[in-house]
Amino acid sequence: MNRLNLPAVPKEAQICKTIDDVVEHLDPIERCIIHERYMKRTRVSDLEVYSQIINPPISAVTFSDIRQSAFEKLLMAFKQLGLIQ
């Protein structure tokens, strides 16, 4: 128990918080892509993200390059944090 007599935060919630923290440290355009495409309850397509949500809109190729860079950074961070092997 903690000072508020609440049970400890579940491990899954800690992992989610860690993922949120890692995403927050991405470059702004990378963070926008990851957040809008993968971290919201409503599903949006790649096309919606790069043509409507990102302002000014970017091309599909640029979107793909930025998304790949973001995922490479996330993979490296998750490995360093021990979330994946």
Backbone atoms as SQL, in Angstrom:
CREATE TABLE atoms (id INTEGER PRIMARY KEY, chain TEXT, resi INTEGER, resn TEXT, atom TEXT, x REAL, y REAL, z REAL);
INSERT INTO atoms VALUES
  (1, 'A', 1, 'MET', 'N', 0.836, -1.192, 0.000),
  (2, 'A', 1, 'MET', 'CA', 0.000, 0.000, 0.000),
  (3, 'A', 1, 'MET', 'C', 0.876, 1.249, 0.000),
  (4, 'A', 2, 'ASN', 'N', 0.345, 2.294, -0.593),
  (5, 'A', 2, 'ASN', 'CA', 1.075, 3.553, -0.612),
  (6, 'A', 2, 'ASN', 'C', 0.434, 4.532, 0.373),
  (7, 'A', 3, 'ARG', 'N', 0.852, 5.761, 0.315),
  (8, 'A', 3, 'ARG', 'CA', 0.385, 6.752, 1.288),
  (9, 'A', 3, 'ARG', 'C', -1.123, 6.991, 1.219),
  (10, 'A', 4, 'LEU', 'N', -1.738, 6.724, 0.097),
  (11, 'A', 4, 'LEU', 'CA', -3.174, 6.929, -0.042),
  (12, 'A', 4, 'LEU', 'C', -3.967, 5.653, 0.217),
  (13, 'A', 5, 'ASN', 'N', -3.284, 4.613, 0.692),
  (14, 'A', 5, 'ASN', 'CA', -3.906, 3.317, 0.948),
  (15, 'A', 5, 'ASN', 'C', -4.548, 2.729, -0.302),
  (16, 'A', 6, 'LEU', 'N', -3.928, 2.990, -1.436),
  (17, 'A', 6, 'LEU', 'CA', -4.374, 2.407, -2.696),
  (18, 'A', 6, 'LEU', 'C', -3.448, 1.264, -3.055),
  (19, 'A', 7, 'PRO', 'N', -3.960, 0.267, -3.713),
  (20, 'A', 7, 'PRO', 'CA', -3.076, -0.822, -4.134),
  (21, 'A', 7, 'PRO', 'C', -2.030, -0.293, -5.113),
  (22, 'A', 8, 'ALA', 'N', -0.937, -0.998, -5.204),
  (23, 'A', 8, 'ALA', 'CA', 0.135, -0.598, -6.111),
  (24, 'A', 8, 'ALA', 'C', -0.383, -0.543, -7.545),
  (25, 'A', 9, 'VAL', 'N', 0.248, 0.299, -8.343),
  (26, 'A', 9, 'VAL', 'CA', -0.135, 0.425, -9.750),
  (27, 'A', 9, 'VAL', 'C', 0.208, -0.887, -10.447),
  (28, 'A', 10, 'PRO', 'N', -0.740, -1.447, -11.183),
  (29, 'A', 10, 'PRO', 'CA', -0.471, -2.707, -11.887),
  (30, 'A', 10, 'PRO', 'C', 0.709, -2.556, -12.853),
  (31, 'A', 11, 'LYS', 'N', 1.403, -3.643, -13.065),
  (32, 'A', 11, 'LYS', 'CA', 2.564, -3.638, -13.942),
  (33, 'A', 11, 'LYS', 'C', 2.198, -3.160, -15.351),
  (34, 'A', 12, 'GLU', 'N', 1.037, -3.560, -15.825),
  (35, 'A', 12, 'GLU', 'CA', 0.601, -3.168, -17.165),
  (36, 'A', 12, 'GLU', 'C', 0.442, -1.663, -17.272),
  (37, 'A', 13, 'ALA', 'N', -0.078, -1.042, -16.218),
  (38, 'A', 13, 'ALA', 'CA', -0.247, 0.412, -16.209),
  (39, 'A', 13, 'ALA', 'C', 1.111, 1.101, -16.217),
  (40, 'A', 14, 'GLN', 'N', 2.082, 0.533, -15.528),
  (41, 'A', 14, 'GLN', 'CA', 3.433, 1.095, -15.536),
  (42, 'A', 14, 'GLN', 'C', 4.050, 0.996, -16.922),
  (43, 'A', 15, 'ILE', 'N', 3.811, -0.110, -17.594),
  (44, 'A', 15, 'ILE', 'CA', 4.330, -0.285, -18.960),
  (45, 'A', 15, 'ILE', 'C', 3.688, 0.741, -19.889),
  (46, 'A', 16, 'CYS', 'N', 2.392, 0.944, -19.768),
  (47, 'A', 16, 'CYS', 'CA', 1.704, 1.944, -20.597),
  (48, 'A', 16, 'CYS', 'C', 2.260, 3.339, -20.340),
  (49, 'A', 17, 'LYS', 'N', 2.497, 3.667, -19.088),
  (50, 'A', 17, 'LYS', 'CA', 3.076, 4.975, -18.739),
  (51, 'A', 17, 'LYS', 'C', 4.466, 5.121, -19.341),
  (52, 'A', 18, 'THR', 'N', 5.264, 4.068, -19.288),
  (53, 'A', 18, 'THR', 'CA', 6.605, 4.099, -19.867),
  (54, 'A', 18, 'THR', 'C', 6.533, 4.326, -21.373),
  (55, 'A', 19, 'ILE', 'N', 5.620, 3.645, -22.035),
  (56, 'A', 19, 'ILE', 'CA', 5.460, 3.822, -23.481),
  (57, 'A', 19, 'ILE', 'C', 5.058, 5.258, -23.785),
  (58, 'A', 20, 'ASP', 'N', 4.110, 5.799, -23.024),
  (59, 'A', 20, 'ASP', 'CA', 3.709, 7.196, -23.215),
  (60, 'A', 20, 'ASP', 'C', 4.904, 8.136, -23.054),
  (61, 'A', 21, 'ASP', 'N', 5.719, 7.896, -22.033),
  (62, 'A', 21, 'ASP', 'CA', 6.887, 8.742, -21.791),
  (63, 'A', 21, 'ASP', 'C', 7.885, 8.672, -22.946),
  (64, 'A', 22, 'VAL', 'N', 8.109, 7.479, -23.467),
  (65, 'A', 22, 'VAL', 'CA', 9.046, 7.317, -24.585),
  (66, 'A', 22, 'VAL', 'C', 8.518, 8.043, -25.822),
  (67, 'A', 23, 'VAL', 'N', 7.238, 7.895, -26.102),
  (68, 'A', 23, 'VAL', 'CA', 6.642, 8.564, -27.267),
  (69, 'A', 23, 'VAL', 'C', 6.754, 10.081, -27.119),
  (70, 'A', 24, 'GLU', 'N', 6.577, 10.591, -25.906),
  (71, 'A', 24, 'GLU', 'CA', 6.673, 12.036, -25.679),
  (72, 'A', 24, 'GLU', 'C', 8.059, 12.597, -25.999),
  (73, 'A', 25, 'HIS', 'N', 9.080, 11.756, -26.003),
  (74, 'A', 25, 'HIS', 'CA', 10.437, 12.215, -26.288),
  (75, 'A', 25, 'HIS', 'C', 10.812, 12.132, -27.767),
  (76, 'A', 26, 'LEU', 'N', 9.884, 11.674, -28.607),
  (77, 'A', 26, 'LEU', 'CA', 10.147, 11.650, -30.046),
  (78, 'A', 26, 'LEU', 'C', 10.113, 13.074, -30.598),
  (79, 'A', 27, 'ASP', 'N', 10.627, 13.241, -31.814),
  (80, 'A', 27, 'ASP', 'CA', 10.499, 14.525, -32.501),
  (81, 'A', 27, 'ASP', 'C', 9.012, 14.830, -32.664),
  (82, 'A', 28, 'PRO', 'N', 8.645, 16.107, -32.728),
  (83, 'A', 28, 'PRO', 'CA', 7.219, 16.461, -32.789),
  (84, 'A', 28, 'PRO', 'C', 6.434, 15.767, -33.911),
  (85, 'A', 29, 'ILE', 'N', 6.975, 15.706, -35.111),
  (86, 'A', 29, 'ILE', 'CA', 6.248, 15.087, -36.222),
  (87, 'A', 29, 'ILE', 'C', 6.131, 13.574, -36.012),
  (88, 'A', 30, 'GLU', 'N', 7.173, 12.951, -35.454),
  (89, 'A', 30, 'GLU', 'CA', 7.123, 11.517, -35.151),
  (90, 'A', 30, 'GLU', 'C', 6.091, 11.243, -34.060),
  (91, 'A', 31, 'ARG', 'N', 6.106, 12.079, -33.037),
  (92, 'A', 31, 'ARG', 'CA', 5.155, 11.935, -31.926),
  (93, 'A', 31, 'ARG', 'C', 3.721, 12.070, -32.441),
  (94, 'A', 32, 'CYS', 'N', 3.487, 13.041, -33.318),
  (95, 'A', 32, 'CYS', 'CA', 2.154, 13.244, -33.885),
  (96, 'A', 32, 'CYS', 'C', 1.697, 12.003, -34.647),
  (97, 'A', 33, 'ILE', 'N', 2.562, 11.459, -35.479),
  (98, 'A', 33, 'ILE', 'CA', 2.198, 10.276, -36.268),
  (99, 'A', 33, 'ILE', 'C', 1.870, 9.100, -35.365),
  (100, 'A', 34, 'ILE', 'N', 2.741, 8.803, -34.411),
  (101, 'A', 34, 'ILE', 'CA', 2.523, 7.658, -33.522),
  (102, 'A', 34, 'ILE', 'C', 1.248, 7.864, -32.689),
  (103, 'A', 35, 'HIS', 'N', 1.097, 9.051, -32.146),
  (104, 'A', 35, 'HIS', 'CA', -0.070, 9.312, -31.302),
  (105, 'A', 35, 'HIS', 'C', -1.370, 9.237, -32.101),
  (106, 'A', 36, 'GLU', 'N', -1.415, 9.926, -33.220),
  (107, 'A', 36, 'GLU', 'CA', -2.658, 9.981, -33.998),
  (108, 'A', 36, 'GLU', 'C', -3.015, 8.632, -34.622),
  (109, 'A', 37, 'ARG', 'N', -2.018, 7.901, -35.075),
  (110, 'A', 37, 'ARG', 'CA', -2.287, 6.651, -35.804),
  (111, 'A', 37, 'ARG', 'C', -2.468, 5.447, -34.882),
  (112, 'A', 38, 'TYR', 'N', -1.729, 5.409, -33.769),
  (113, 'A', 38, 'TYR', 'CA', -1.688, 4.174, -32.979),
  (114, 'A', 38, 'TYR', 'C', -2.125, 4.304, -31.519),
  (115, 'A', 39, 'MET', 'N', -2.257, 5.515, -30.994),
  (116, 'A', 39, 'MET', 'CA', -2.502, 5.647, -29.563),
  (117, 'A', 39, 'MET', 'C', -3.861, 6.244, -29.223),
  (118, 'A', 40, 'LYS', 'N', -4.730, 6.355, -30.186),
  (119, 'A', 40, 'LYS', 'CA', -6.075, 6.858, -29.932),
  (120, 'A', 40, 'LYS', 'C', -7.081, 5.724, -30.063),
  (121, 'A', 41, 'ARG', 'N', -8.202, 5.880, -29.403),
  (122, 'A', 41, 'ARG', 'CA', -9.245, 4.847, -29.470),
  (123, 'A', 41, 'ARG', 'C', -9.858, 4.756, -30.854),
  (124, 'A', 42, 'THR', 'N', -10.040, 5.901, -31.502),
  (125, 'A', 42, 'THR', 'CA', -10.624, 5.887, -32.842),
  (126, 'A', 42, 'THR', 'C', -9.557, 5.514, -33.856),
  (127, 'A', 43, 'ARG', 'N', -9.919, 4.639, -34.774),
  (128, 'A', 43, 'ARG', 'CA', -8.985, 4.177, -35.793),
  (129, 'A', 43, 'ARG', 'C', -8.967, 5.177, -36.943),
  (130, 'A', 44, 'VAL', 'N', -7.768, 5.547, -37.354),
  (131, 'A', 44, 'VAL', 'CA', -7.599, 6.386, -38.535),
  (132, 'A', 44, 'VAL', 'C', -6.584, 5.713, -39.449),
  (133, 'A', 45, 'SER', 'N', -6.713, 5.969, -40.709),
  (134, 'A', 45, 'SER', 'CA', -5.792, 5.370, -41.681),
  (135, 'A', 45, 'SER', 'C', -4.539, 6.226, -41.821),
  (136, 'A', 46, 'ASP', 'N', -3.515, 5.643, -42.422),
  (137, 'A', 46, 'ASP', 'CA', -2.314, 6.410, -42.737),
  (138, 'A', 46, 'ASP', 'C', -2.685, 7.624, -43.578),
  (139, 'A', 47, 'LEU', 'N', -3.539, 7.395, -44.575),
  (140, 'A', 47, 'LEU', 'CA', -3.952, 8.470, -45.474),
  (141, 'A', 47, 'LEU', 'C', -4.566, 9.637, -44.711),
  (142, 'A', 48, 'GLU', 'N', -5.427, 9.338, -43.750),
  (143, 'A', 48, 'GLU', 'CA', -6.035, 10.403, -42.951),
  (144, 'A', 48, 'GLU', 'C', -4.984, 11.177, -42.167),
  (145, 'A', 49, 'VAL', 'N', -4.005, 10.469, -41.625),
  (146, 'A', 49, 'VAL', 'CA', -2.979, 11.136, -40.821),
  (147, 'A', 49, 'VAL', 'C', -2.149, 12.061, -41.695),
  (148, 'A', 50, 'TYR', 'N', -1.599, 11.550, -42.804),
  (149, 'A', 50, 'TYR', 'CA', -0.678, 12.400, -43.566),
  (150, 'A', 50, 'TYR', 'C', -1.353, 13.423, -44.456),
  (151, 'A', 51, 'SER', 'N', -2.639, 13.245, -44.762),
  (152, 'A', 51, 'SER', 'CA', -3.293, 14.219, -45.641),
  (153, 'A', 51, 'SER', 'C', -4.249, 15.166, -44.915),
  (154, 'A', 52, 'GLN', 'N', -4.719, 14.783, -43.714),
  (155, 'A', 52, 'GLN', 'CA', -5.703, 15.616, -43.025),
  (156, 'A', 52, 'GLN', 'C', -5.279, 16.071, -41.641),
  (157, 'A', 53, 'ILE', 'N', -4.596, 15.220, -40.899),
  (158, 'A', 53, 'ILE', 'CA', -4.262, 15.559, -39.516),
  (159, 'A', 53, 'ILE', 'C', -2.976, 16.371, -39.442),
  (160, 'A', 54, 'ILE', 'N', -1.953, 15.941, -40.152),
  (161, 'A', 54, 'ILE', 'CA', -0.689, 16.675, -40.152),
  (162, 'A', 54, 'ILE', 'C', -0.880, 17.942, -40.982),
  (163, 'A', 55, 'ASN', 'N', -0.451, 19.063, -40.408),
  (164, 'A', 55, 'ASN', 'CA', -0.607, 20.338, -41.084),
  (165, 'A', 55, 'ASN', 'C', 0.737, 21.050, -41.155),
  (166, 'A', 56, 'PRO', 'N', 1.260, 21.313, -42.313),
  (167, 'A', 56, 'PRO', 'CA', 0.706, 21.043, -43.633),
  (168, 'A', 56, 'PRO', 'C', 0.813, 19.553, -43.963),
  (169, 'A', 57, 'PRO', 'N', -0.052, 19.082, -44.857),
  (170, 'A', 57, 'PRO', 'CA', -0.028, 17.664, -45.244),
  (171, 'A', 57, 'PRO', 'C', 1.333, 17.264, -45.818),
  (172, 'A', 58, 'ILE', 'N', 1.656, 15.987, -45.689),
  (173, 'A', 58, 'ILE', 'CA', 2.906, 15.457, -46.239),
  (174, 'A', 58, 'ILE', 'C', 2.577, 14.316, -47.189),
  (175, 'A', 59, 'SER', 'N', 3.560, 13.913, -47.978),
  (176, 'A', 59, 'SER', 'CA', 3.344, 12.822, -48.931),
  (177, 'A', 59, 'SER', 'C', 3.363, 11.474, -48.218),
  (178, 'A', 60, 'ALA', 'N', 2.856, 10.468, -48.901),
  (179, 'A', 60, 'ALA', 'CA', 2.854, 9.107, -48.359),
  (180, 'A', 60, 'ALA', 'C', 4.274, 8.617, -48.118),
  (181, 'A', 61, 'VAL', 'N', 5.192, 8.952, -49.017),
  (182, 'A', 61, 'VAL', 'CA', 6.582, 8.519, -48.885),
  (183, 'A', 61, 'VAL', 'C', 7.232, 9.182, -47.669),
  (184, 'A', 62, 'THR', 'N', 7.014, 10.480, -47.516),
  (185, 'A', 62, 'THR', 'CA', 7.567, 11.195, -46.359),
  (186, 'A', 62, 'THR', 'C', 6.980, 10.637, -45.068),
  (187, 'A', 63, 'PHE', 'N', 5.678, 10.398, -45.065),
  (188, 'A', 63, 'PHE', 'CA', 5.011, 9.805, -43.901),
  (189, 'A', 63, 'PHE', 'C', 5.661, 8.482, -43.539),
  (190, 'A', 64, 'SER', 'N', 5.863, 7.635, -44.531),
  (191, 'A', 64, 'SER', 'CA', 6.457, 6.317, -44.304),
  (192, 'A', 64, 'SER', 'C', 7.865, 6.434, -43.740),
  (193, 'A', 65, 'ASP', 'N', 8.665, 7.355, -44.270),
  (194, 'A', 65, 'ASP', 'CA', 10.032, 7.561, -43.783),
  (195, 'A', 65, 'ASP', 'C', 10.044, 8.033, -42.331),
  (196, 'A', 66, 'ILE', 'N', 9.167, 8.988, -42.011),
  (197, 'A', 66, 'ILE', 'CA', 9.102, 9.514, -40.642),
  (198, 'A', 66, 'ILE', 'C', 8.610, 8.437, -39.683),
  (199, 'A', 67, 'ARG', 'N', 7.599, 7.688, -40.100),
  (200, 'A', 67, 'ARG', 'CA', 7.064, 6.613, -39.254),
  (201, 'A', 67, 'ARG', 'C', 8.132, 5.550, -38.992),
  (202, 'A', 68, 'GLN', 'N', 8.894, 5.186, -40.017),
  (203, 'A', 68, 'GLN', 'CA', 9.950, 4.195, -39.845),
  (204, 'A', 68, 'GLN', 'C', 10.999, 4.695, -38.860),
  (205, 'A', 69, 'SER', 'N', 11.387, 5.952, -38.979),
  (206, 'A', 69, 'SER', 'CA', 12.353, 6.534, -38.049),
  (207, 'A', 69, 'SER', 'C', 11.820, 6.499, -36.619),
  (208, 'A', 70, 'ALA', 'N', 10.538, 6.831, -36.454),
  (209, 'A', 70, 'ALA', 'CA', 9.931, 6.819, -35.119),
  (210, 'A', 70, 'ALA', 'C', 9.947, 5.415, -34.529),
  (211, 'A', 71, 'PHE', 'N', 9.570, 4.426, -35.322),
  (212, 'A', 71, 'PHE', 'CA', 9.556, 3.056, -34.814),
  (213, 'A', 71, 'PHE', 'C', 10.958, 2.548, -34.486),
  (214, 'A', 72, 'GLU', 'N', 11.959, 2.960, -35.249),
  (215, 'A', 72, 'GLU', 'CA', 13.334, 2.573, -34.935),
  (216, 'A', 72, 'GLU', 'C', 13.757, 3.166, -33.591),
  (217, 'A', 73, 'LYS', 'N', 13.392, 4.422, -33.349),
  (218, 'A', 73, 'LYS', 'CA', 13.706, 5.061, -32.061),
  (219, 'A', 73, 'LYS', 'C', 12.964, 4.375, -30.919),
  (220, 'A', 74, 'LEU', 'N', 11.691, 4.038, -31.147),
  (221, 'A', 74, 'LEU', 'CA', 10.922, 3.351, -30.112),
  (222, 'A', 74, 'LEU', 'C', 11.525, 1.984, -29.805),
  (223, 'A', 75, 'LEU', 'N', 11.902, 1.257, -30.838),
  (224, 'A', 75, 'LEU', 'CA', 12.509, -0.054, -30.650),
  (225, 'A', 75, 'LEU', 'C', 13.778, 0.051, -29.816),
  (226, 'A', 76, 'MET', 'N', 14.631, 1.021, -30.144),
  (227, 'A', 76, 'MET', 'CA', 15.873, 1.200, -29.390),
  (228, 'A', 76, 'MET', 'C', 15.590, 1.550, -27.925),
  (229, 'A', 77, 'ALA', 'N', 14.637, 2.454, -27.711),
  (230, 'A', 77, 'ALA', 'CA', 14.294, 2.857, -26.340),
  (231, 'A', 77, 'ALA', 'C', 13.700, 1.697, -25.556),
  (232, 'A', 78, 'PHE', 'N', 12.822, 0.930, -26.174),
  (233, 'A', 78, 'PHE', 'CA', 12.207, -0.204, -25.486),
  (234, 'A', 78, 'PHE', 'C', 13.253, -1.260, -25.123),
  (235, 'A', 79, 'LYS', 'N', 14.235, -1.456, -25.999),
  (236, 'A', 79, 'LYS', 'CA', 15.318, -2.401, -25.692),
  (237, 'A', 79, 'LYS', 'C', 16.134, -1.896, -24.506),
  (238, 'A', 80, 'GLN', 'N', 16.456, -0.612, -24.511),
  (239, 'A', 80, 'GLN', 'CA', 17.247, -0.034, -23.410),
  (240, 'A', 80, 'GLN', 'C', 16.509, -0.117, -22.083),
  (241, 'A', 81, 'LEU', 'N', 15.196, 0.005, -22.129),
  (242, 'A', 81, 'LEU', 'CA', 14.395, -0.052, -20.915),
  (243, 'A', 81, 'LEU', 'C', 14.042, -1.470, -20.494),
  (244, 'A', 82, 'GLY', 'N', 14.413, -2.444, -21.316),
  (245, 'A', 82, 'GLY', 'CA', 14.143, -3.825, -20.984),
  (246, 'A', 82, 'GLY', 'C', 12.709, -4.260, -21.254),
  (247, 'A', 83, 'LEU', 'N', 11.963, -3.475, -22.026),
  (248, 'A', 83, 'LEU', 'CA', 10.584, -3.851, -22.343),
  (249, 'A', 83, 'LEU', 'C', 10.537, -4.961, -23.385),
  (250, 'A', 84, 'ILE', 'N', 11.568, -4.999, -24.221),
  (251, 'A', 84, 'ILE', 'CA', 11.691, -6.070, -25.216),
  (252, 'A', 84, 'ILE', 'C', 13.149, -6.514, -25.260),
  (253, 'A', 85, 'GLN', 'N', 13.358, -7.676, -25.841),
  (254, 'A', 85, 'GLN', 'CA', 14.727, -8.188, -25.932),
  (255, 'A', 85, 'GLN', 'C', 15.258, -8.028, -27.327);
